[in-house]
């Protein structure tokens, strides 16, 4: 009896293993895509490139600002927002660090933390840091774009 039960466990484990490996492979691919987009975000922030930020969003993407209580819907509105933001000195350094990604089919939820450093004001560097939550969606071309982005500034 023990051998047949052990055999059943081995068979189920073997049948489940390919699915688990495929899920890990999927997560690795998604994580690389999100990491690349976060690097693009940081580079665009350092360059003050609003169009590059907007390209990271899906056409129907939404930017949520807890500071202002406003939302910007659609890539054009998001680009306009960042054009306005970058009229002030833009960040000279930008770090976007993923803490975790959760994957559910064509949707991924990422959360992490950020630090943006701006030119000194009155001799002191200006730092904006906090946490963020992003909902990503796989696009028809296989790429990943932001559906919703929300930063939570540090107190």
Secondary structure, 3 states (H helix, E strand, C coil): CHHHHHHHHHHHHHHHHHHHHHHHHHHHHHHHHHHHHHHHHHHHHHHCCHHHHHHCEEEEEEEEECCCCEEEECHHHHHHHHHHHCCCCCCCEEEEEEEEEEEECCEEEEEEEEEEEEEEECCEEEEEEEEEEEEEEECCCCCEEEEEEEEEECC
